[in-house]
Amino acid sequence: MSAEDLRDRRVLITGGLGFIGSNLARRLVEVGADVVLVDSMIPEYGGNVANLAGIEDEVRVNIADVRDVHSLPYLVRDRDVIFNLAGQTSHLDSMADPYTDLEINCRSQLSLLEVCRDVNPSARVVFASTRQIYGRPEYLPVDERHPLHPVDVNGINKTAGEWYHLLYGEVYGIPVCVLRLTNTYGPRMRVKDARQTFLGYWLRQIVCGEEIAVFGDGRQKRDFNYVDDAVDAFLLAATRPEAVGKVYNLGASDVVSLLELAERLVALNGAGSYSVIPFPDDRKSIDIGDYYGDFTRIREELGWEPRVDLEEGLRRSLDFYREHGAAYWS
């Protein structure tokens, strides 16, 4: 099966006006799916009407919060596929306001699954998890057998959300699949501040002529996925029968230090600068050090691997924000 198999299929994307959700919606529109988006549009969480530019008339949008259990049955009832991307992704916010993180990343996930069990247990559910649940790696690259040891409230609640999905798959037969995302980047991400992603904020800074701040010694290694590659993984998870009940890491072979990343951005932009500064205390305590994932399982079972290398992805991202930046940081 392939993305084309989603033609005329009824699809729901929670967090659909956010970064990955809106890029996923565009691909689904291209293949002819019937797409409904639900998003709370809470300002801090990344939903942006600009993300739907050009496809506004080809999707249906429901402004609702996944914490509202009364709206969920209506949204879920007739959907064939549910891409569950709604969540609070800021690690710092989760430490400052752990109860809100608990509500969004844990309780609301359980509520969605309960609604699926009650009104639509045959819907394929693809859950967006995160590499953050591994915590500080015991070995590299990190595979799916690595112990889970999250270092912040966000990681703990995302772990619980992931396990709820897997449990409901095992006990109630809901066809679920979990993707553990790494650093996803590209057009339509939240770049106005560093709440959700340092790379998004770096993109804004370099386009606006500001100096990039690299925390620590800059030697921390990371892997990155361009958003189009992440979307490919979601489509495979939604259409391939082998994916049901599985957990997959995403990742990339092009592993770089943060210093190398800053240098690449400056070179690709043709101008700019960066400085290396000590970690702020609130970030240092939850930093995971080096991380890069082993994506052998998804490559062997579903045939997924990144197609957009880091340099090309950064180039495309810079081009996008040079043209559309005002809609993302004003």
N, C-alpha and C positions, 0 to 999 in steps of 0.2 A: 504494500500500500504506500501511497505518497500523499503529498499535500493536495493533489488533484482529487483525491478521494473525499475531501471535505467540501467539494462543490455541492451546493444546495443543502449542506448539513447545517443544523441549527446550533450556533455556537454562542456561548456566554463567556465574556472575559471580565473577571473582577479586577479592579484597578485598571480598567480599560483605557482611561485617559492619561495614564502614567507613561513612563519611558518605554518599558518593554511591551506593555499592553497595547499601546498605540501602534508600535511597529508591527506587532503581531496582527493587529486588526487590519493594517494595510495589506499584509500578505494574504490574509483570509479573504479580503474584498477582491483581490486579484484573481483568486481561484474560484470565486463565485459562491462563497459561503454566506449564510444568513447570520449576520453578526449583531449581537446585542452587547453593549458595554455598560457596566455599572461602575460608578466611581463616586466617592464621597466629596471629592473636590476640596478636601481640607487643605488649606494653602501650604502647610509645611510638608505635605506628603507627595508632591510631584505631579498631580493631575493638572493638565493644562489644555484649554480648548484649542490652543494653537497646534497641538499634536494631531488634531484631526483635519488640518487644512488640506482640502482637496478631496476628502472622503466623507464630509459631513452628511451628504445626502445618501450615502450608501451604507450607513450603520444607524442603529437605534441606540440612543443614550438614555440611561436611567440614572439620575443623580440620587444616589442612596448610599447609606453606610452599611457595610457588611455586618455591623453590630446590630442592625435593626432586623430582628428575626421575623417581623411581620411582613417585610417586603420580599424576603427570600423565596417563599414558595412560588410566588408569581413569576419571579425571575428564573427559577430553576426548572419549573414544571415541564416545559416542552423542549428543553435543550438536549442535543445529542452529545455535545462536548462542552466541558467547563474548564477553562484555563483559569486557575485560581492564583492570581498574582497580587491580590489586595494584601497590603501589609504595611507595617511601620518598619522602615529599614535603617533608621538612624541608631547607631550603637550608643552615641552620647545621650540622645533623647531617652533611650530605654533605661539608662542609669539615672537620669534626672527625674523621669516620670514612669516608674516601672508598672504602675497600675494600668495606664493607658496602653502600654505595650502588651501587657497581659490580655487586655480586652480585645485588641486588634489581632495579635499574632497567635493567640491561643484560644480564647473563648469563641471568637467569631469563626475560627476554623471548625471548631466542634459544631457550632450552630449550622454552618453550611452543610456539613456532612450529615447531620441529623435530618435536615430538610431533604437532602438527596435520598437518604434511607426511606423517608416517608413518602415522597412524591415522585422520585425519579432515580431509583437505584441502578438503572442501566446506563446512566450517563457516564461517559469516560471523563475522569477528573485528572488533570495534570497540575500538580502543585509545585510552585516555585519556592524551593528551599535555598539554602545558602551554605557555602564552604565555612562560614563563621561557626557552624556548630561543631567543627573539629577542634576549635581552639588553637593553642600553640602546638604545631606539629611535633610528633615524636619521631617521625621519619618523613623523607621526601623522595619522590612525589607522593602525595597523600592519595590513597585509594579508598574505596568504599568500606574496606574492613578496618580502617583506622579508628581507634577509640574516639568517642564523642566527648569533648570536654570544653564546652563553651565558656568564654571568659567574661561574658556580660549578660544582662537580663534579656536582651534581644536574642542572643544565641540560644538561651534556655527555652524561651517561648517558641522560637522557630523549630527547635528540636521537638517540642511537644506537638506543635502543629503538624509536623511531618509524621510523627508516630500516630497521631489520630487518623491521618489519611491511610497509613498502612494497616492500622487495626481495622478500620471500617472496610477496607478491601478484603482482609482475611475473614472477618466475622460476618459481614453482610453482603459480600460479593460485589461491592462497588468497584468497577474497574479503574483503579488509580495508578498513577505513575508519579514519581518524585524526581525532580531535577535539582541537584545541588549546584547552584550557579557560583561562578567565581566573579572576578571583577568585570562586569559587563559595561560597555561604554558605546557611545555613538550619538547620532542625532536624536533629539527629543528628550535627552536626560535632564534632570534637574541640575542646573549649573549655577544658580544664583548664590549658593553658599555651599559650605562643605558638610551639611547635615547628613547627606546620603552617600556621597562619593567624593573622594579627594580629586580623582582624575577629572570629573566634571567641572569642579571648581578651578582646577588648573587650566582647563580649556578656556573658561571664561577669562581668567587672569591674563593668559598669554594673548588672547584676541584683543583684550582691552589695554594691553601695554603695561600690565602690572607685573611685579616680580613674584615668581612662584616660591612658596616656602616649602622646603623639603624637611620633614621632621626626622629627628634622630641623626644617624650618620649617613643616611641615604643608601645604605647597603642592603636594606631589606628587599628580598626578591618576591616578585609577584608574577602571576600569569593573567592575561586579559583576553576577553572574548568580545569581538565586535558584535553589535546587536543583531545583525542579520544572521550570524552564525547561531546565536542563542535562539532566535526565532526558528531556524531550521530544526534545532533540537526539540522545541516544543511541538512542532508539527509531527515529527517522527514519534514522539511520545504519545501523541493523540491518535495516531493511525496504525501503528505497528502492533500486532497482537502480542509479540514477544515482550513488549514494554509493560504489560499489565502486572502490577504487583512489584515492580522493580524500582530500585534507587540507582540513579546515575550521576556521577560527577561530570561536570563540564571542565574544560581546561584548554591549555594551549602549549605548544612546544616552544614557543618564543618566550622564554622566561627572562625577565630583566630586573635589575635593581631600580629603585626609585630614582637614584641619580641618573642612571642611563635613560630612564623614561623622560626625566626633565630635559636632558640633553637632546633627546630625539625631538621633543616638542619644540624646543627653541630652534633647532636646525630646520625642521619642517616649516615652521612659521616664518623663518628668515629673519627673525628678530626676537628679542626677549631676554630675560635673565632669570636666574634662580639663586636662592641662598639656602644654606643648610643651617637649621636652627634646632635647639633642644626641643624634645617632646614637651608639649604642655602636660601638666600632671594628669588631667582627666583623660587624655588620650594614651599616655604612656602605660597607665595601669591596665588598659584593655587591648593594647597592641599585641598581635600574635606573632611578630617576627617574620621570618621567611614563610611563604606559602606558595606552593604550586601543586596542581592536582594531576592525578593519573586518570586519564579518560579512556583507558584501554577497554573497559567494559562497554561503554556506549559505542565506541568505534567498532568493536567486534560484533556486538549484538544488533545494532541499529544502523551501522555504517556511517555514523556521524563523526566528522572531524572539522576543525576550523578551516574555512576557505579564505578568509580575509586576514592577511598577516598584519602585524601590529603597525608597521609603518603606513600601509595603505589605509587601515582603519583610522589612524590618527589624522591622516591627510583628509579623508572624507569628513571627519568630525570637525576639523578646523574650518573647512570650506563651508559646512552647514552653519556654524555659529557666526562666521563672518557675514553670511547673508541674512540669517534669521535671528541673530543674537538678541535683538531688542525684545522679542517676544518671550525670552527666557530669563532675562535678568533685570527687566524694568519693573 
